[in-house]
Structure formats: C-alpha cells, structure tokens
C-alpha cells in the first residue's frame, strides 16, 4: 500500500492502515487455504496434537515427584498410618513417594467407587482399546515408515532377504520376526546403516511389548475405610473418634466438672465430649481466648478472668493436645485466637502427636494417639477403585515420546531421499512377493544338476542363511551423490524462516514441559491451551501460508487466542502468594 506525502505523517490514519493490512492479509490467507493440501495439513496437525499430548502428560508427571495425596488414615497402599512412621512424635503427613521402588505396580492415581463387574469391565475395555488397538495403530505406522525407508535403501545398496521378508511381508510384528531381524543384523548386517537397523529392532520390540506395558500400568483394587478397635473390641470408623482439644483440669472452679473435656466435632465446632452433638462453641471460644492470654500447663499465681468471671490465683490449668487436623481447622476458623500459642506453651502442647487424645463420646474412654496407631486398621469394603501406576505410566510416556521422535526422524530421512529419487514408488505386499521371489531365484546357484523347483523349504532357508550378503532387491543403482544431496535437504529445512518456525515451536514445547517443574504444581495448567494454540500457529504458518502477510495473520490469531485463554490463569498467578513473595523480594533489591 502506498501513502501520499500528506498521509505519511498523519498518526490518526494508522488504525485505518492497520485494518487495511489485516484485510489484505485475510484475503491472502483465504486464498492460501484454498490451495493447501488438506490431507497433508491434517496429518501434520495430528502429529502436532500427538506430540503435545505426550508433552502435556510428561509435564503433569514432572510435578508429582513430591506428590502429597489427600490426607487419609489409609495410605495409597492400604496400610494404616496414624503417626508418622519415620518420626512417631509427628502425625502422618500424607506424603507418598511415587518412586517407591518396592512396588512399581502400586496404583497411585485411582478414582471411583465401583462394583467388581464395572471395574473389571473398565480394565478389559482399556486392554482391548488402548492395548490391542494402540498396538495395531503403532504397527501400521511402523510398517509404513519402515517400508518407505527400505525402499530408499534398495535404491542404493543391497539388503538381505530375511530383512526384506520380515519388514514387507510380516505386517504385524511378532517375537519370531523380531528374532529373525536380530539374527540377520548380527550375521549379515542387513542394512548399510547400523543406527537404522538398531532402531528397527528397538521399534519392533516396543510395539510387541506395548499391550503388556499398557495393561501393567493400570489395575483395580478394593476400596478401604479406616477403623479403630475400641476398648470393648468393637471396630468403629476413625471419623467417629473426636479429637479432644481442651481439658480443664480444675473445671470445678468455674462451675464445671474437673477434667472437663472439650472436643471438636466433624463440622469444626466445639462440643462437649460427652455429647458430640451438643454445640458448645461459646465455651470453646472462651477457653481459646483464655489460653491465648495465659497459655497451657502454667498455673501461674495470677488472678484471671474466665467468661467475665474473676478467678482468684492461680490461673486455670488447661491442657491441650497435638492434633494437626484439629489445629489447622481451628486456625483457619478462628485465626485470631492462636497468635500467642508459640510463646504460651506451644512446644509442650504440640510437641508429641502420640500423646493426642480422642474419645468416642464417652469421656471416661480416652484414646491416645499411640493407641490409635496400634489398633487402627484399613478394612476392605465391597467397592473398587481403578487407576494407574505412576512409575509405569511415566516410563510408558517416555518410551512413547522416544518412539515417536525416532520414527519421525526415520520417516523424514526416507521422505527426503524419495524426493531426491523422484518419488520412487513404495511397493506393497504383492509386489514385495514378486521382488522377493525374483531375488531368491537370481541368487540361487546355476547348476544343471539342481532343479530349483525340487528344493525343499529347509534347503532354501539353509542356502539363504549361508550367504553373507543377499543381492539387492531390486538391483542397486548408482546414487553416490545421495548423501551430499540429502545433507543439503536437511540444511535447507533450517535455512531462512524455517529455522525460526522450528525454534518457536520447540520453545513452546519446552515451555510446556518446564513451566510445571518451575511452579511445582499442576495448578498452573492454565498455560496448556494457550501454548497449544501458539504451537499450532507455528505449525500452520509455514504449511498454510504462502506469503508473509498470511503467515503473520496466522501467528497473530494464534497469539491472540492463546492470550485470551491465558488471561484468567495469569490473573490467578499474579495474586498467588508465591508470586507476591517474588515481587516483594524484587522490590526489596
């Protein structure tokens, strides 16, 4: 667009100019979309979606190295834990080592309250759809890539008949065909490229083991509920035991009984331990305020005020017990009442979790934390949960990502080589049979005393095995310039704007994996849709756009759509305590 001299310096025309440029870019974009090969574009988009899905799952897994599941008396492995097994004076923190080497098959991520039939049905569907179905898809992709690569190899060098037969005729990988390929590689060096041959064997082994891996990383297990045996031998749910928060030892001085206990009910209100349903929150608040001023275990010779009544010296002897859940609940509900606990008996009151006290509602039956640990148990019920093993799913995702990248590189080399060879046709199963038969007949010894039709299967196989190198299938042609031209093709992909598109895409994938590692939380998952949209723009721009304006428009649309998705998450991030602390440290410098 050309501006005259009077328009060049008129700032108010800039929005008009920008809109005209956008309109022109849109017209070029629409024209490019009509010319693009949508089959090719859809394949690249699916490849991008697959890479992004693997990266997202690995990003989520990378935040779970120090994962703390919701605190429950029954651990993930269904063992009872009331006290910390490493530090008995402390409560069970809920921390679970997902890398626990003793049992890599432990189902860490599970959900549901299912019947046995439903849990079994889900497991069978997973094995059939994901296990066998996934193996079929991987085998199909691997077959297409390997046959394409072998076609390029046949144009330049000889390959062995066993390798040709295994790849072209055995469409479904098996243990036997893989062993044949390994034997051929060791004895005859079936391909000219050792890395390619090793990758073929590794890829086939992975595809064979795929259903086993997918089945091993999932399972179902019975649900458990925490129970504690009372003094009379009955088992009661752990939630029925109410933690004793306060005990007023000399309660008779304030019109209460001595050793008057105040519990915390499941709805976090104070209650008389003799009747867990009677709401005595007023008394509990009075005791909390009293201990805030006078502390625990310290009957000082001072006059004090309790519930607006003056009490002569000494102060009331009030005992409290360590219970993390109780303390955290009260701290959140009545935060102002516990600001002075640390200097008023905190260390003694909250130093030993095994001395915490609980009751079933009868004050005469007091249960200590040590008793709860010794007499608790996780009892199985009639429902089941279904889930995944962290170690196996992490290994599975890593193997899938490695297989994807390795197969893509092999395909890329074969694709560029075929383009140099003017798109040499990749033979199918029928043509492969004809070429294989022709190669075997051509390499058999020419002896009038030997009729090829009279040879047995064993004789033919023995002859093939004794040959160090079988003739090319088909005849090799002279392409000595192939390697140099192929290197030029690889370099051309990274020349000019291509390297910037590749770099931008790799940066978006790297950000996808590293951001949760930095924040150490999957709660920052707000960046997943924006980065996916930005990465999609980096893929679509060079594939669809034929001009700079249309490419610019594609990138602009991906950035704007990604920014819209990212705004709510960024707003929550800026208000998070960690970000506020970072800003405070930055301002202090």
N, C-alpha and C positions, 0 to 999 in steps of 0.2 A: 504494500500500500504506500503511495507517495503523497506526502503532505506539501502544500504550498508554503511559501515563506511566512505568511501571516499565521498559519496554523501551528507551525513548529513550536512556538513559544507560548501557546495558549494552554495553560495547565488544565483548564476545565474540560478540554477535549480528550484528555487521557482516558476517562472511563468509556467514552464513545469508541476510541481507537481500540481499547482492550476488548470491548464487546464485539467489534468487527473482526478482530483477530480470532476470538473464540468461535464466532460463527463460521469463519473460513476454515478453521481447524476442524470444526464439526463436520463440515461438508467433505473435507478430505478424509476424515475418519469413516464416514458413511461409505464413501467410495472405496476405501481400502477394505472395509468389511465385506463388500460385495465380491471382491477379487480374492479374498483369502480362502485357502483350502480348509474348510471347517473340520474335516476329518483329522487333519494334521493338528489343528488348533485344539480340538477336544482331547486328543491323545496327550499333547503337552500339558494341558490343564489337569488331566487326571494324574499325570506323573507328578506335577507340582503339588496337587492335593495329597498324594500318597506320601511324598517327602515331608510335607508339612504336618501331616498326621503323625508320622513317626517322630518328628522333632518335637511336636507338642507333648506326646506321651512321655518321651525321654525328659522333657523339661519338667513335667509334673513329677516324674520319678526322682529327679535330681533334688527335689525339695524334701524328700522323705527319708533322708539318711538319718536324721534325728527326730523321727516322727513320734509324736505323743498322741496316742489314740484317746478317745473319751475315757475319763477315769471310771473304772469299774472294778469291783472286788474280784471279778473273774477276768483273768488276763486273756489275751488272744488265744493262747494255747490251752485255755480252760483250766488253768491252775488258780487256786485261791491265793490272794495276796491282800492282806490287811496292813501288814507292816512292810517296810522296805527290806527286801532280802539281803541287801548289801549293808544297810545301816538300820538295824532293828529299832533304834530310837526315833526313827523318822517314818512318816507314813509312806505307803506305796504311791509313787508319783505318777504312775500311769505310763512312764517311759517304756518303750519297747524297741529293742534293737532289731530292725528289719533285716540286718545282715547276720542274724544269729546263725552260726554255721552248723549247730547241732541238728537242725531240721530245716533244710531248704524248701521242703514241701509244705511248710506251715502256711495255712490260709490266713493272710494278714488282712486283706481288704475283702470284707464279706458284708452281705446285707440280706434282708428278707426274713420272714418268719413263715417258712414253707412246710408243707407236708412232705413226707418222704417221696411220694409219687411225683409231685411237682418238681422237687429238687432233682430227682433222677431224670425227669423229662428234660429239664433245662440242660443238664450235663450231657445227655445224649444229643440234643439238638446242637450244642456247642461243638461236640466232637464231629458230627456229620457236616454241619455247615461250615464252621471255621476250620476244622481239622482236615477233613477229606476235600471239602470244596476249595479251601485255600491251597491245598497241595495240587489240585487239578489246575488252578489258575497259575501257580508258580511253574508247574511242569510245562504248561502251554507257552508261557513267556520264555522260559529257558530253552525250549525246543526251537522256537522261532529265532532266538538270538544265536544259539549255537549253530544251527544250520546255516544261518547267514554268515557267521564267521568262518565256518568250514568251507563255504563256497569261495570266500576270498582266499583261503589257504590253498585250495585246489588250483587256483589260477596261477600260483607262483611256486608251489613245491608239492612234493608227494606226501600223501597221508596214508596211514596204514588202513588195511581193510577192516580189522576189528574196530578201530575207532570210528570209521565211516559207518559201519553197520550199527554200532551202538547208538550213535547220535541220530542218524537218519531213519533207521528202521524201528528202534526201540523208543517210541514216542513217550511212553511212561517210564520214568527212571525206576530202577529196581536195584536191590542189593547185588544181584548177579551181574547185571550190566555194568554197574559201577566197579565191581571187582575186575571185570574184563578190561575196563578202561584203565584201571590202575596197573594191571599186568602189562597191558600194551605200552603204557607210558614208561614203565621200568625197563622192559625188554627191548622195545623198538624206538622209543622216543617218538611217539605217534605224530606229534606236531613239531613244527620248527620252533615254535615259541614255548619255552618251558613255563613262563608265568600263565599263559593262556591255558595250557594243559592242566596245570595245578588248579587254576580257577574252575575249570570244567568239573574236575573231580570233586572239589570242595562244594561247588554249587549243587551237584547231584546228591552228595551226602546230606547237605542241608535239606534239600527237598524231600529226601527219603525220611529224614528224622522229623520233618515238620509236624505231622499229625501227633507224634509222640510228645513233642515239646508243647504243642497247644493243649493236649489233654492233661499233661502233667502239671501245668501251671494253674489249672482250675480244679475245684472239687467242692464237695458239700460236707458239712459237719453239723452235728446236733447243737442246738442252742442250749445254753446253760444259764442257770439262775443261782445267785449266791444265797446260801443258807448257813445258819449258825445253830449249833446244838445248845439248847438251854440247859439249866441245871437239872431239870426233870427228865431230860433225854429227848424231848421233842425238838424237831428241826423247825426253825422259824426263818422267814425271809430276812436277809440282812437289813432291808429297809425298815423292818419293824422295830429294830433297836434304835432308840432315840438317844443321841449324844447328850450327856449331862454337861451343861455349860457352867453352872454355878452350884456350889453347895455352901449354904450359910451355916457354918458350924455352930454358932451361938444364936440361932434364929429366935430362941425364946426371948431375947432382949428386945425384939421388935414385933412381938405378938405372933411369932411363927414357931414351928417346932424346931428343935435342934437338928442339925444335918438336913436342913430344908434344901431340896434339890430343885433346880430349875432346868428344864430341858429345852431343846429346840425341836419343834415339830417339823415334819417334812415340808411344810409351806413356809418355813423360816420365821415362825412366830414363837415367842417364849411361851412355855406352858409348864404347868405343874407336872412333875414326872409321875405322880400317882394317877393322873388323868391326862393323857396326852392330848385329848381333845379340848380341854378347858383352856381358853386363851387367857394367859396371864402376862400379856405383853407389857402391861403397865408396870408390873412388879419387875419384870426383866429389864425394862428401861431404867427403872430406879436403881437396880443393882448395878447396871452398866455404868450409870453416871457416878454412882458411889465409888466403884472400883477405879474409875478414871481419876478421881481425886485422891484416893487413899491406897490403891493398889491391892495386891493379894499377899497372903501369908505374912502380913506385917501388922500384928495387933499393937500399933503404936499407942502410947499413953497420951491420947489426944481426944478431946471431945469432937463429935461429928454430928452431921445432920443426915438422917435417912428418912425419906418420904415426908419431909417438912417436920420431922420429929427430932428433937435434940437428944443425942445419946451421950451418956457420960463415958469417960475414958475407961477402957481403951476402945479403939475402933473395932468394927465388926471383923471377925475372922472369916473371910470369904475365900473359898478355894475354887480354882478353875482348872480345866484340863485341856491338854493339847488335842485338838481335832481340827485338821486342816480345812475340811469341808465346812465345818461349823464356823470357824473363824472367818473364812473367806466370805461366807454368806452374810454373816453379821457385819463384816467390814464394808461390804457393798451396800447393805441396807441402812446401817447406822454408822456411817464413816466418822462422824464427829465424836463418837463415844470411845474410840480406842486410840486416840492420838498420843496418849501418855503411857501406853502399856509397856513400852520398851524400858522405861526408867522406873516403872512401878511394878516390878515383879514379872516382867515378860520372860526373862531367862528361865526362871523357876517354873512358871506356869506353862510354858510352851516348849520345854526342853526335851521331854521324853514322851513320844507318842504312845508307847506301850502302857503308860500309866493313865491314858484317857479312859473315861468311864461311860458306860452305856446301860440302859435299862429297857425292859420290855413294857414298862408301865407300872411295875411294882417296885417301889423304892427299895424294898428290902432285898431285891435281887439286883445287884450291881455287877456288871461285867466289865472287866478291864480290857484294854487293847491287846494285851498279851493273851488273854483267854480267847478273844475273838480270833486271833491269828491261829491259835492251836486247834480250835474247834469249828472253824469255818470250812465250808466245802462248796464246790460248784456242782450242782446236781443237774443232770441232763433232763430236758423235757421232751415233749413229743414233736416239737417243731425243728426245722433245719434251716441253715443259712448256706448261701452259695457265694463263692468268691474266688480270689486269685492269690497266688503266692508271689510276694514281692520280688524275691531273688530270681525266680524263674521267668517272670514276665519282664524283668529288666534285662536279663540275658537274651531273652527272645527278641525284644525290641532292638537291642544292639546287633544281633545277628541279622535281623531283617534289614536294618539300615545298611550294614556292610554288604549284604547280598544285593540290595537294590543298587548301591553305588557301583559295585563291581560289575554287575550285569549291564548297567548303563554304559560304563566305560568300554566293555567288550562290544556292545552294540554300536557305540559311536565309532570305534575303530573300523568295524565291519562296514558300517554305513558309508563312511568317507572313502574306504577302499573300493567299495562297489561303485561309488560315484566316479572314481578315477577310472574304473574298468568299464565305464559307460553302462552302469546298472546291469551287471551280469545277473542273469535270472537264477534265483534260488530254487533248486529242484525240490520237488515233493517226494512223497513216498514211492510212487510208481516209477518216476524217472530215476530215483535213487536205486531201485532194484535193478533196472536195466544197466546203469553205470557200474553197479557192484558186480553184476554177472560178467559184464564185458571186461572189467579189470581182472577178475579171477581167471577167466579164460585166457586173457592175454599173457598173464604171468605164469601160467602152467607150463611145464616143460614140453617142448615139442619132440615127441618120441613116437615113432610109428608103432612101437610095441605097446604103447599105453593109449588106451581109449578113454578120453575124459568122461564120457558118459558112464563108463563102468566103474569109476572111482567111487568108493563109499564115502559117507559123511565123515567118518573118522580120518580117512586118508586125506581128504581135502583140508580138514582142520589142522592135521599134523603138518601138512605142507605149508599152510599159511603161517603157523607158529614158527616153523624153522626159518622162514625168510626174515632177514634182519630189517628189510625195508620193502614194503609193497609199492608197486608202481602207482603213479598219480592217478587220481580219479577226478576228472578226466586228465588228458595229457597236460603236463605243466607247460606254460608259455613264459616267454622271457619278459619279465617286468622288473628289470634291475633298477629302474628309476622309481619304483613304487615307494620305497621307504622315504626317499627325499621328498617326493611329492606329498606323501602322507603327512610328513612333518610340517610341510608348508600349509597343508589344510588345517592342521591343529593350530598353527600360529595365526592363520587368517581368522579363526574364530575369536581370537583375543585382540585383534587389531581394531583400531578406530574406536567406534562407540560400543563394539561388542564387549570389550573388557569392562567398560563402565556398567553395562547392564548386568554382566556376570558378577561384578563386585557388589553392586547394590543388592542383588538377590542373595548373595552369600552373607552380606551384612545383616539382612533381615532374618535369615535363618539363624545366624549366630546370636542375634538379639533374642530370638525366640527361646534359645536354649539357656543363655547366660542370665537373663533377667530374673527368673525364679531362683537361680543359685545365689544371686546377689541379695534378693529380698528374703530368701529362705522361707518362702511361703507360696502356696498356690493361690492365695487370695488376690495376688496381682494378676490373675488370669484375664483381666480386662484388656491386656495388650494382645491377646491371641487373635481376635477378629481383625483389629487394625493392621497388625503385621501380616496377617494372611492376605488382606486386601492389597497392601502395598507390594508384597511379594508377587501377587497375581498380576499387578500392573507392570512389574519388572519383567515378567514372562510375556505378557500380552503385547507390550510396546514393540519389541523387535519382531514379533511374529506377525502382528496385525498391521502395525503402522508402516507405511511405505514412504512417508515424508516426516520431516522433523516436527511439523505442526501437529499431525495426528498423533505422533508418539508423545509429544508434550501434553496433548489433551488427555491421553490415556493415563499418563503418570499423574497429571493434576487431578483427575477424577478419583484415582486410587488413593491419593494423599488426602483429598477432602473427605471421601467416605471413611477412610481409616481414622481421620481426626474426629469425625462425628461419633464413632464408636468409642474413641479413647477419652473423650471429654469427661464423662461421668467417672471413669476409673481414675483419671488424673486428679479430679476434684477430691475423691476419697483419699488418694495418696497424699496430696498436699495437706490434708487435715489429719493424717496419721501421726501418732506420737513419734515414730522413728524419723519421719521427715521433719517434724518440728524440732526435734533434738538436733538434727543435722544443720538446719538453718540457724539454730541458736549458737552452735559451735562455730559456724561460718561467720556470724556477726561478731562473735567474741574475738576472732582473729583480726 
